[in-house]
């Protein structure tokens, strides 16, 4: 019986070592991802991707926003992001990737203008994060009638 316990201890020790090695690899991968993400944000802030045409979308990958108005599509984009916030460039790319239709010759200008107007109407909030302006939806107001039990 003790022989089997020793074998199991060795197996458990090996698995523990493997788990630790994998956790170290994961931590390193997360660190590298953070560095790349920060570099991309800085390049986007400087407009490098735009100059090089690196973010041009040739054809949409879905038709998710095809039948929505621009304010509805912007709201849908923000609701689909993990923290319900995104910079203007991300909103534009998401609209393009997901089939937003516009007769405009300059969708980028229209999206930026609409974000500006929605912010001034109080429909969106903006704030700077690491030097990049991000847009988010304001907190939803709770109807006072819904708060009170009948």
C-alpha positions as CSV (number, residue, x, y, z in Angstrom):
1,X,0.0,0.0,0.0
2,X,2.8,2.4,0.9
3,X,4.4,1.7,-2.5
4,X,1.2,2.9,-4.3
5,X,1.1,6.0,-2.1
6,X,4.7,6.8,-3.1
7,X,3.8,6.4,-6.7
8,X,0.7,8.6,-6.4
9,X,2.8,11.2,-4.6
10,X,5.3,11.3,-7.5
11,X,2.5,11.6,-10.0
12,X,0.9,14.4,-8.0
13,X,4.3,16.2,-7.8
14,X,4.8,15.9,-11.5
15,X,1.3,17.3,-12.2
16,X,1.9,20.2,-9.8
17,X,5.2,21.0,-11.6
18,X,3.4,20.9,-15.0
19,X,0.6,23.2,-13.7
20,X,3.2,25.6,-12.3
21,X,5.0,25.7,-15.7
22,X,1.7,26.3,-17.5
23,X,0.8,29.1,-15.1
24,X,4.2,30.7,-15.7
25,X,3.7,30.4,-19.5
26,X,0.2,31.9,-19.2
27,X,1.5,34.8,-17.1
28,X,4.2,35.5,-19.7
29,X,1.7,35.4,-22.5
30,X,-0.6,37.8,-20.7
31,X,2.4,40.2,-20.1
32,X,3.2,40.0,-23.8
33,X,-0.4,40.6,-24.8
34,X,-0.5,43.7,-22.6
35,X,2.7,45.1,-24.2
36,X,1.2,44.5,-27.7
37,X,-2.1,46.0,-26.8
38,X,-0.5,49.1,-25.4
39,X,1.7,49.4,-28.6
40,X,-1.4,49.1,-30.8
41,X,-3.2,51.8,-28.8
42,X,-0.3,54.1,-29.1
43,X,-0.1,53.5,-32.9
44,X,-3.8,54.1,-33.2
45,X,-3.5,57.3,-31.2
46,X,-0.8,58.5,-33.6
47,X,-2.9,57.5,-36.6
48,X,-0.2,55.1,-38.0
49,X,-2.7,52.3,-38.9
50,X,-4.9,54.8,-40.8
51,X,-1.9,56.1,-42.8
52,X,-0.8,52.6,-43.7
53,X,-4.4,51.3,-44.4
54,X,-3.9,48.5,-41.9
55,X,-7.5,48.6,-40.6
56,X,-9.3,48.7,-43.9
57,X,-12.2,46.3,-44.0
58,X,-12.8,44.9,-47.5
59,X,-16.1,43.0,-46.7
60,X,-18.2,42.7,-43.6
61,X,-18.0,39.5,-41.6
62,X,-21.6,39.7,-40.5
63,X,-24.7,41.8,-41.0
64,X,-25.3,42.5,-37.4
65,X,-25.8,46.3,-37.7
66,X,-27.0,46.4,-41.3
67,X,-30.6,47.6,-40.5
68,X,-29.8,49.8,-37.5
69,X,-29.6,53.6,-37.5
70,X,-26.1,54.9,-36.6
71,X,-27.1,55.8,-32.9
72,X,-28.6,52.3,-32.5
73,X,-25.6,50.7,-34.0
74,X,-23.2,52.7,-31.8
75,X,-25.2,51.7,-28.7
76,X,-25.1,48.1,-29.8
77,X,-21.3,48.2,-30.3
78,X,-20.8,49.7,-26.8
79,X,-23.2,47.1,-25.2
80,X,-21.2,44.3,-26.9
81,X,-17.9,45.4,-25.5
82,X,-16.7,43.8,-22.3
83,X,-16.7,47.1,-20.3
84,X,-19.4,48.8,-22.3
85,X,-16.8,51.3,-23.6
86,X,-14.6,51.8,-26.7
87,X,-12.6,54.4,-28.5
88,X,-14.1,55.9,-31.7
89,X,-11.7,53.9,-33.9
90,X,-12.9,50.6,-32.4
91,X,-16.5,51.6,-32.8
92,X,-15.9,52.5,-36.5
93,X,-14.1,49.2,-37.2
94,X,-16.9,47.2,-35.4
95,X,-19.5,49.0,-37.5
96,X,-17.6,48.2,-40.7
97,X,-16.9,44.5,-39.8
98,X,-20.6,43.9,-38.9
99,X,-22.2,45.3,-42.0
100,X,-23.4,48.8,-41.0
101,X,-24.7,50.4,-44.2
102,X,-24.3,54.1,-44.9
103,X,-24.6,56.2,-48.1
104,X,-21.8,58.4,-46.8
105,X,-18.5,58.7,-48.7
106,X,-16.7,59.3,-45.4
107,X,-18.0,56.9,-42.7
108,X,-15.2,57.7,-40.4
109,X,-16.1,61.4,-40.3
110,X,-19.8,60.6,-39.9
111,X,-19.1,58.2,-36.9
112,X,-16.8,60.8,-35.2
113,X,-19.4,63.5,-35.8
114,X,-22.2,61.3,-34.4
115,X,-20.2,60.4,-31.3
116,X,-19.6,64.1,-30.7
117,X,-23.3,64.9,-31.1
118,X,-24.5,61.9,-28.9
119,X,-22.1,63.0,-26.2
120,X,-23.4,66.6,-26.3
121,X,-27.0,65.3,-26.1
122,X,-26.1,63.3,-23.0
123,X,-26.6,59.9,-24.8
124,X,-22.9,59.0,-24.4
125,X,-20.1,59.8,-21.9
126,X,-16.5,60.2,-22.9
127,X,-13.3,60.1,-20.8
128,X,-9.6,59.8,-21.5
129,X,-7.8,56.6,-20.7
130,X,-4.1,56.5,-21.4
131,X,-4.5,59.5,-23.6
132,X,-7.2,57.9,-25.7
133,X,-10.8,59.2,-25.7
134,X,-13.2,56.3,-25.0
135,X,-17.0,56.5,-25.2
136,X,-19.4,54.7,-22.9
137,X,-23.1,54.5,-22.3
138,X,-24.4,56.5,-19.3
139,X,-25.8,54.5,-16.4
140,X,-29.4,53.5,-17.0
141,X,-31.9,55.4,-14.9
142,X,-34.3,53.3,-12.8
143,X,-37.9,54.3,-13.1
144,X,-39.1,55.3,-9.6
145,X,-42.3,53.3,-10.1
146,X,-40.3,50.1,-10.7
147,X,-38.4,50.6,-7.4
148,X,-41.5,50.5,-5.2
149,X,-43.2,47.2,-4.6
150,X,-47.0,47.3,-5.1
